[in-house]
């Protein structure tokens, strides 16, 4: 039973949640020229990574209205990150390091998003994996 | 001292599980050994802190997510429980290896293995590592918990030789059988049938058939 639950090892699709990182994006809010969202890393190897190399905000036509690259992410201030648990999201030497099981609220200054438009937040891992979530400003 | 064929088989049952006891005992005792003696992994905030490892279990744990989430959001409680777990693992593992209070310890092993299974059963980059540890811990613990450690006890006084001292060394065996009588009538009956009609608290020595003086 546990084999089936954890790995799909008895029937259906086999899965190993330790192979690739996965980050869930939620609670996206835009307030007072700041973009707030929550990161929760739910999959991937427990002993390593993941390493975010870009946080981007895209508008409806897919243009980047914001792009934080490796340099900016490695210099994020403690004030930008609010960690929930013991495993913590922290700026690393060249990226933003997100350990397995870490959950954090990020606040990023961002001016000039228009109301009644939809945007997407896109996260890029060093492996090339991306995760995104859309939001609309009311 | 009278010893018969059936008693020898009670010892054999203990002997069969000896390898299991040593390996299972070491899997828990070595956790303590690695965490505190070879290195210190019980320092919050430092790389390798065991509490952070515990945090890794959270996203896909089965049934015990609320407990893990509470602990990883309350670093003080987490620290205390990590120390408690480490001590429990050390005691359970060591006594399991030595064969002391084997039946009681096997309950500990069962709970520890179940905890590992539910918490981290989904982790493992190659061969479902943690799931295998969990289920094998539980499965290996079952046979070791029944015959306890008859042989191991029996051989201890033998090295000392003196018949008077033998009886003292056998004390854990008496405690074992008495505890079993109260807590697990089924297991008791099984052991009883192994040891034939003999009073169960009479020591069982493996060398009985080899002509030890009565």
HADDOCK unambig.tbl for C-alpha pairs under 7 A between the chains (distance, minus, plus):
assign (segid A and resid 6 and name CA) (segid B and resid 121 and name CA) 6.36 0.50 0.50
assign (segid A and resid 6 and name CA) (segid B and resid 122 and name CA) 4.73 0.50 0.50
assign (segid A and resid 7 and name CA) (segid B and resid 122 and name CA) 6.65 0.50 0.50
assign (segid A and resid 17 and name CA) (segid B and resid 122 and name CA) 6.73 0.50 0.50
assign (segid A and resid 17 and name CA) (segid B and resid 123 and name CA) 6.81 0.50 0.50
assign (segid A and resid 18 and name CA) (segid B and resid 123 and name CA) 5.60 0.50 0.50
assign (segid A and resid 18 and name CA) (segid B and resid 124 and name CA) 5.79 0.50 0.50
assign (segid A and resid 18 and name CA) (segid B and resid 125 and name CA) 5.14 0.50 0.50
assign (segid A and resid 19 and name CA) (segid B and resid 125 and name CA) 5.75 0.50 0.50
assign (segid A and resid 42 and name CA) (segid B and resid 59 and name CA) 4.90 0.50 0.50
assign (segid A and resid 45 and name CA) (segid B and resid 125 and name CA) 6.38 0.50 0.50
assign (segid A and resid 46 and name CA) (segid B and resid 56 and name CA) 5.89 0.50 0.50
assign (segid A and resid 84 and name CA) (segid B and resid 73 and name CA) 6.12 0.50 0.50
assign (segid A and resid 85 and name CA) (segid B and resid 72 and name CA) 5.06 0.50 0.50
assign (segid A and resid 85 and name CA) (segid B and resid 73 and name CA) 4.77 0.50 0.50
assign (segid A and resid 86 and name CA) (segid B and resid 51 and name CA) 6.99 0.50 0.50
assign (segid A and resid 86 and name CA) (segid B and resid 52 and name CA) 5.71 0.50 0.50
assign (segid A and resid 86 and name CA) (segid B and resid 55 and name CA) 6.61 0.50 0.50
assign (segid A and resid 86 and name CA) (segid B and resid 72 and name CA) 5.39 0.50 0.50
assign (segid A and resid 86 and name CA) (segid B and resid 73 and name CA) 6.72 0.50 0.50
assign (segid A and resid 86 and name CA) (segid B and resid 75 and name CA) 6.74 0.50 0.50
assign (segid A and resid 87 and name CA) (segid B and resid 52 and name CA) 5.03 0.50 0.50
assign (segid A and resid 87 and name CA) (segid B and resid 55 and name CA) 6.00 0.50 0.50
assign (segid A and resid 100 and name CA) (segid B and resid 56 and name CA) 5.01 0.50 0.50
assign (segid A and resid 101 and name CA) (segid B and resid 55 and name CA) 5.60 0.50 0.50
assign (segid A and resid 101 and name CA) (segid B and resid 56 and name CA) 4.63 0.50 0.50
assign (segid A and resid 101 and name CA) (segid B and resid 57 and name CA) 6.88 0.50 0.50
assign (segid A and resid 101 and name CA) (segid B and resid 58 and name CA) 5.68 0.50 0.50
assign (segid A and resid 101 and name CA) (segid B and resid 59 and name CA) 5.71 0.50 0.50
